[in-house]
């Protein structure tokens, strides 16, 4: 999975355009977090991010960007499950905007996590900085 380009599509996209952009951004986020960017790897294959790794990167990025609104924002874009993330990835692959390995399957994205649990129930607000004294 590699680069996103600005090319018109031949068919009507299934998801909101922000969904495609966010999934690509989540891919970059996962590569950076797992140190699989061009700066860290020698061969392109080493930069590969699996379906579950991408989904976990998307969850973390969603928390960072949208906080408790993450699930609501993603649902507005049509992303209601990790299965949707997989469908977006495979649309991007089909359009030539991402690449895959022979091992990558749409099923890799099936039920990686439950959106309600991962984006709402598991969300924690970091208050560690709020209660530090200035003494």
N, C-alpha and C positions, 0 to 999 in steps of 0.2 A: 504494500500500500504506500503510494508515494505522493504525487503532487495533484493539487486541485487547480484546474484551469478554468478560465471564464469562456466557455464555449456554449453556444445555444444548444438546447437539447431537441431531439426530434419528436419526442413524446412528452406529454404533459407530466411534470413531476408529480409523484405520489404524495410528497410531503412539502411543507412550507420551505421556501428557499433557505431560511435561517437554520432549518434542521440539517441540511446538507453541510452548510458552512460550520455549524457547531460540531458535527461528527468529525469533520476534517480537523478542526481545532483540537478536539479531544484526542485524535490520533497523535498530533504533534505534542500535546501535553503528556500523553503516555510515553512517547519516545523520550522526551526530556526527563521525565521522572525515572524511567528505567535506564537512563543513560544509553539510549540507542539512536542518538542523532548522529549526523555525519561527523561531528567533532569527536564522538566516542567510538565509532566502529570503523573497521577497515573495509569490509565488504557490505554491499547493500543488503544482502540476506540477513546479516546480523542486526539490522535495524528493524526487522520484521516485528510487528505487534500482533498477537493473536486476538481472536474475537473476544474472549473473556478479558484480556488485558485492556483492550480498547473500551469495553463496557465499564470496567472499573475506573479507567481514566476519565470517561464521560461522567461517571457518578461524582468523582472528586471535583472535576471542573464545574459541574453543575452546582455543587455545594458552594464552591468558591465564588462563582459568578452570580448566583441567584439566591443562595441561602434557602430559607424555608419556601421560597416560591419556585424552587427548581422543578418540582413535579408539575406544577401548574404551567410554567413556561414551556416545558418540553411537550406537555399534552396539547398546548395551543399550536404547536408546530406539527402535531401528529405523532409524536414519539410517546408511546404509551407502555412500551416494554423493550427489553433488550432485543427481542425479535425484530422490532422496528429498526433498531440500530443496524442490525445485520442486513435488513432489506435496503437501507440507505447505502451502506457500504457496497453491497453488490450492484446497486444502481450506478454508483460512482465508478466501480470497476468496469461495468458494461459500457459506460460513457468514456472510458479511458482516462478518468481523473484520479484513479487509485489503481494500484496493482495488487495482485495476490500471488500466493505460492500455490503449488499443486495440492498442498495439504489443507488449504483454507476451504471451509464449507459454510454455507448459510447456517447449518445446524450448530456451528460453533457459538452462535449468538443466542441460542434458545435457552430461555429461563436462567440467565446468568445470575440475576437477582430480581427480586420483586420491587417494583418502583415505589410502592407505598412504604414498604419497610425501609428500603435503602435511601430514599430521598426525603422521607418525612420522619419516620420513627427513629432512624439512626442519626439524624442531623443533630449536631451539637454546636452550640455557640461557644466560641472560645472567649471566656471572660477573664482569663489569667492576667491580661493587661489592665483590666478595668479596676481591679482591687489592689493594685500596687500602691504603696504609700510613697510620697515624695520626700520622706524624711531623710 
